[in-house]
């Protein structure tokens, strides 16, 4: 499977891989791959063909469609709360902690880590401070599907994470999610919060659907879809 590389600007690339995307950000000294694909297993090779800087890897979370090329890296960044999920299927690789408020400096390009539990316990977003762009992983989408079913998902935590993020929107102008439309505007955040609250209180009606052998409730919001426990 060959990924589609789309240059965003001279130092930033988005890489499309069968319905999921990941990103390469280049600074003056280093480059960071944010997630490593689903069907592709050579994301490091792709990144190193685009930059001559040393390439590091950070995972927004441990779902399999975001970690397809992790084995190419001896070490990579991930939130500590995500490690148990990752280790259930992958024992190799040294995991470096990426915690809320940490800043990765690529050399003239600072990336701030924001912990957004809910979709998974250790989901993180990456704020490209100078570019005023939030790379959000899975919790924020338009015309995508936000997976919220399973024991490791929490709608309560999700709402709290987005409420906190809503207070930080003066720091970014665009959101780049891993699925669905790109870019999307920060005004999607209060809309997601409002619908998540309705689902949690039982004021929204979901339709039964089969996903990966699970019977779940799908909530079509018009602009995106929540997939929740039935």
Steps between C-alpha positions, in 0.01 A plus 500: 500500500643835394406814692414826328732783605347848484730798570335761722794739485878484473538337843172310550345198332176309546499135406174327405471126563170320434267731694747610765766768475821578679741792487866590467615827656853629439698744712849638462657207687252211512182368341201339669270239351161523670358146480631233264213383283268203473566298184843645426784352699779717365403843636856563617630444147235738366598764755872465437440547127348841579745642754870476581432569871500210751144366516328433833156342550210600724171308517180690574366171643549126471219396264634275225425741216748747655791268578553305178869586464601521866727199466730709282589709805705390799324764711199726465289742704161405647296607801563263798127428536504349152784258562289209639280504188804498273686229690207258471604432142852643463781426747781665305623860495596743773213733586595854592242693705311783332296668772265795519690829469821343365664691215697331224735750337597400147724806469307821444175302510337428835235230535291494817337179623137512618355196678142436381374180667165357399541336160781310670657562844820638352378684192704811433487792259801696376490879484736641237542825693647723230274371223191525726388152394365224724569145383222324686516126438153339516288693757412788266358427155265632236342247263680217675422241767606550861533162669365513856407136564702254704630480856786747447278783370341759731242754388532683833876543451442594137268784593741629765787491250309695238375752757862565595602523136220751434677735741821475296363584156665842500822306438406341167316589181467156341459139608657213306328174598609147413173420320232688309527855369818705525544773607209566730417807708515516882126569513443125460609453862190648673277310257667171593468583871128574467427174320720294733303636796172409331621146439618465858166617642295285260358798311631382162383195307750259352447231239623144552794415278759222468863617517786250520264236637356733766141618514528871572288814490582742219409865556493694174549865596476629144861615501661186644404172670557364852522122533412413861418203720142387444 
